[in-house]
Amino acid sequence: MPTVYVNDKPVEIGTQKLNCVQAAELAGQFVPHYCWHEALSVVASCRMCLVEVGDVNPKDGVLTMQPKVVPGCQTPVRDGTTIVTGDYEKRDASVPARPYDANYLKVGPPGTRAKKAQADTLEGLLINHPLDCPVCDKAGECKLQDFSFKYGRSESRMVDVKNTPANKPGLSSKITLFTDRCIMCTRCVRFTREISGTAELMVNGRGHHEEIDTFPGRPLENKLAGNVVDLCPVGALGSKDFLYKQRVWYLKESSGVCSGCSTGCSIHVDSNKDIVYRLRARTNPEAQGHFICDEGRYGYHFANSTERLQRPMAKADGALKPAPWNVVTPQLKQAFAKAATDNAKSVIGVLSPFLTVEEAFLFATYFKGLSADVRLVLGPVPVVGQDDKYPKDVKGNAVEPTKFVIRAEKCPNRRGVEAILKHFQGSVIPLASATTGITAAWFAGGYPDKAAVDVAGWKSPALLVVQDIFATPLSADATFVLPATTSFEKDGTYVNHAGLAQTFVRSVKPPTEIRTELQLAFDMLGRKGLVQAAAIRAELAKAVPFFAGLAAKELPTNGVRFELPTV
Amino acid sequence: MPYEPILLARINKPNSGKLEGYRADGGYATFERALKELQPAQVTTQVKDSGLRGRGGAGFPTGLKWTFLPQNHPGPIYLCVNADESEPCTYNNRILMEKDPHQVIEGIMLSCYAIKSKCAYFYVRYEYGDSFRSMQSAVDELYAAKLLGKNILGSGFDLDIVVHRGAGAYICGEETGLIESLEGKRAWPRIKPPFPAVEGAFRKPTIVNNVETMACVTQIMKRGNEWFKSLGVPPDPKNPRDAGSYGPKLYTLAGHVEKPICVELPMGVTIRELVEKHGGGVWKGRKAKAVNPGGLSMGFVDVNAPLKGEDGKTEYDIPLDFNGPGRVQCLGLGTAAVTVIDDQTSMVDVLHNVCQFFSHESCGQCTPCREGTGWMLKIVDRLRRGQGRKEDLDILVDVADRIGIMPGTTICGLSDGAGWPVKTAIRKFRAEFEAAIKSGAKSQYARSLEVVGAH
């Protein structure tokens, strides 16, 4: 088995083709880097990942270390490669040392060169970097701050005037560039060339007067542009949406799944005091890779909207009036039990593709519990245009190999809800084929976009329960209007277009008078106790064979695949 | 007996730049003979055996470089001729291009035949307008005479030469920077390996050679290896890795000399002989203080510093071959462009000029070079304004020492070249710098920098 030694510690790399940064990570040794990114081409220009490397001569088995530093990101490892990082002195001393040659040890113990070179690089980066951390949005999650603290020197020898190029707020409608903070890692430039393919960004100028810039009249406007902010290791590229809203150390980070389309991108949800402030891509090779689209990234504002339905309402004297849950819940129970007894076939439960599988399961259990003849219907599935594939060429045509897809199906969990429907009644009934002869209907689960509630040909029955995030023409007809929660406000599981089931946790509490769909279904079933998504998930895994993979108590962070990947 | 120039033999002859004139001097006969009588491999072998080392600066053996091309490659293979002669005070290629373009082109044709290339790119720097025009008209003449194009002289050998004019950047002289620029990109040097011989222009095997190397190829194929090896310095028997410094070399003289000229001499002439004999000595009757043996990036020679182990000799007496400058802590022979600095010039001003150049020309890709060259300029600028501090000298040496491919902190050698003059100047003339700092005198050339907002 090919073995690589990282600070003397052997680590088996198998058949993987790795560079020194990746091999060191396998051995549990972090090598700091700026320009290198797994999804982008290697430029080896930031010179932060400098390490010392040596190879074993296959003929005589002698280890010869190179008497200089090399960039770890562009140095491949093979069997016997010995990597010494700047952190060598913090190694596990119980591991026997490699037979380093005397010539290599002339300048000092292993790691001397790398440690000095990394500190030198940081000194270089700080030469023209303003020390405006107190007013910089990136402070707290800035790689220059972190690495300077960990690998740099505490004092600066620079006494001259720093370069202060002008900022570029006009870089993009959504992104601003603090030019002086840029460390020229060119991640953003490579992103627009290699992932989005739109190539808006470039490097202008030369030497220490270099700047990131756009071409005249061609601002950074593409549907993936927001990723350059995530990619920027320093505070140079700032999202105008998030700028000066929060200091990052106040933010609570939780793992979510984007509900914007059926790709189901893994995201970080950053919130503070139950307000979502920012969404960022969470790397998940199973779902979408390293990036997310701008629709998803900036698509959280609906959750903070003041227009949201805030409390349950019941129609009385032809007008909707607020009614407390403890009044509404028994009324609903009674009304639906009666409707099912009168004519079960004319009762439908409409399950939105925005429901989690746990919620859909409980609702389905409730409706089918009223009578086996109650029909379960799949709610409107919003589809906008065609799948949008990246990278694109100059003319805007998609280029193979596809690296990112924004899907036309603008809901996160059609596959999951359909699986529930199939389990309970063998087939999926679309809403369009269940619009007539209805006496009672319940629309469960809300839509972030009002326009997505497309109920053409629908005739509202006498008993209509509409649960949604916003008031819609449909909810105006309703006998009961119930507020719905957003995906940030609940625990649950979504199944994406490729059959990948990802669980996510609640990031923020819903507004005070809103109950989650899961709680509501739980109450309708008359169950007692505390509702827990994980418990329902275990129940679901047992009851529905399709979801048997969800039985584990803790699911892998990258999700569980039910079918072969189709990405 | 004075040396009779070979490479420069035709300079200033009537019609020297025209095909007609070149033909009259026996031009292209060598190429025609090679085409008829020699196999490509034989040409490669002859160039390899001649001991010709690249004239561009690094002195890599030319024939050896050609053998690095993948065997039996289906092609295309490209030859790029590096005429981006941007090293300060260097103009030896320019003379060849302007006055005797056909000698260079014949070398290109021979080289392309040897490496089985059907297309050569001649990358000439933007500032060399005359060179561009003379090369272009020479190439046009050859197409008209059917010496370029398809099936040359019925031999089945095709060759196109494209004269490409750069946009003006020092870094385009770095071979992979040149290739990137040729491809229409920003001239950011590539990470090596892969070396251009494996993956170069348009991701195909590519050989990059200097203009003067091409002229040498012409003469080697014309006159043979014995002639070539009769000139210059044989390898040092004590150093098994030394490939020797054979052949003629164009030396250019610039700076404070009476007669700034380009002379052709066998390798190994001393700086003293070059300046005193061929350059007419230091100007205005002054004495030399420092000499730049081969372009700015090679560092400085202290004319008055005694040479270790050789009585009575100073650094002024080092031979200008591939090994000589290295003996006095210079980077190498470089472009063999000798720049003389007289004893009335302040080294602080000289260093400022040097730092300004490299900071302006750093491509900005690697952090150590981008920030290091800029920082060195800022420090030296402050020294020049009389606001230096004692510790500045140590900082300069520290920064100069840590940037470059040698310590492993950059992709290309530009910053080795940026660091070398700084550290040699400070190490060899430290007393002068210290005195300048102590006196606090402002250089007569110093302008104050415009005030920028404090940060």
HADDOCK unambig.tbl for C-alpha pairs under 7 A between the chains (distance, minus, plus):
assign (segid A and resid 45 and name CA) (segid B and resid 365 and name CA) 5.63 0.50 0.50
assign (segid A and resid 45 and name CA) (segid B and resid 366 and name CA) 4.26 0.50 0.50
assign (segid A and resid 45 and name CA) (segid B and resid 367 and name CA) 6.48 0.50 0.50
assign (segid A and resid 46 and name CA) (segid B and resid 366 and name CA) 5.62 0.50 0.50
assign (segid A and resid 46 and name CA) (segid B and resid 367 and name CA) 5.30 0.50 0.50
assign (segid A and resid 47 and name CA) (segid B and resid 366 and name CA) 6.72 0.50 0.50
assign (segid A and resid 47 and name CA) (segid B and resid 367 and name CA) 6.42 0.50 0.50
assign (segid A and resid 47 and name CA) (segid B and resid 409 and name CA) 6.42 0.50 0.50
assign (segid A and resid 68 and name CA) (segid B and resid 407 and name CA) 5.23 0.50 0.50
assign (segid A and resid 68 and name CA) (segid B and resid 408 and name CA) 5.48 0.50 0.50
assign (segid A and resid 69 and name CA) (segid B and resid 407 and name CA) 6.42 0.50 0.50
assign (segid A and resid 69 and name CA) (segid B and resid 408 and name CA) 4.92 0.50 0.50
assign (segid A and resid 69 and name CA) (segid B and resid 409 and name CA) 6.80 0.50 0.50
assign (segid A and resid 70 and name CA) (segid B and resid 408 and name CA) 5.57 0.50 0.50
assign (segid A and resid 121 and name CA) (segid B and resid 367 and name CA) 6.61 0.50 0.50
assign (segid A and resid 121 and name CA) (segid B and resid 368 and name CA) 5.94 0.50 0.50
assign (segid A and resid 124 and name CA) (segid B and resid 367 and name CA) 6.63 0.50 0.50
assign (segid A and resid 124 and name CA) (segid B and resid 368 and name CA) 6.08 0.50 0.50
assign (segid A and resid 124 and name CA) (segid B and resid 371 and name CA) 5.32 0.50 0.50
assign (segid A and resid 124 and name CA) (segid B and resid 372 and name CA) 6.42 0.50 0.50
assign (segid A and resid 125 and name CA) (segid B and resid 367 and name CA) 6.70 0.50 0.50
assign (segid A and resid 125 and name CA) (segid B and resid 371 and name CA) 6.84 0.50 0.50
assign (segid A and resid 127 and name CA) (segid B and resid 371 and name CA) 6.76 0.50 0.50
assign (segid A and resid 130 and name CA) (segid B and resid 455 and name CA) 6.02 0.50 0.50
assign (segid A and resid 160 and name CA) (segid B and resid 378 and name CA) 6.53 0.50 0.50
assign (segid A and resid 161 and name CA) (segid B and resid 454 and name CA) 6.78 0.50 0.50
assign (segid A and resid 162 and name CA) (segid B and resid 455 and name CA) 6.54 0.50 0.50
assign (segid A and resid 206 and name CA) (segid B and resid 362 and name CA) 6.53 0.50 0.50
assign (segid A and resid 206 and name CA) (segid B and resid 363 and name CA) 5.27 0.50 0.50
assign (segid A and resid 206 and name CA) (segid B and resid 364 and name CA) 5.53 0.50 0.50
assign (segid A and resid 207 and name CA) (segid B and resid 359 and name CA) 6.18 0.50 0.50
assign (segid A and resid 207 and name CA) (segid B and resid 360 and name CA) 6.25 0.50 0.50
assign (segid A and resid 207 and name CA) (segid B and resid 361 and name CA) 6.62 0.50 0.50
assign (segid A and resid 207 and name CA) (segid B and resid 362 and name CA) 4.66 0.50 0.50
assign (segid A and resid 207 and name CA) (segid B and resid 363 and name CA) 5.13 0.50 0.50
assign (segid A and resid 207 and name CA) (segid B and resid 364 and name CA) 3.90 0.50 0.50
assign (segid A and resid 207 and name CA) (segid B and resid 370 and name CA) 4.87 0.50 0.50
assign (segid A and resid 208 and name CA) (segid B and resid 364 and name CA) 6.26 0.50 0.50
assign (segid A and resid 208 and name CA) (segid B and resid 370 and name CA) 5.20 0.50 0.50
assign (segid A and resid 208 and name CA) (segid B and resid 371 and name CA) 5.79 0.50 0.50
assign (segid A and resid 208 and name CA) (segid B and resid 374 and name CA) 5.90 0.50 0.50
assign (segid A and resid 210 and name CA) (segid B and resid 364 and name CA) 6.62 0.50 0.50
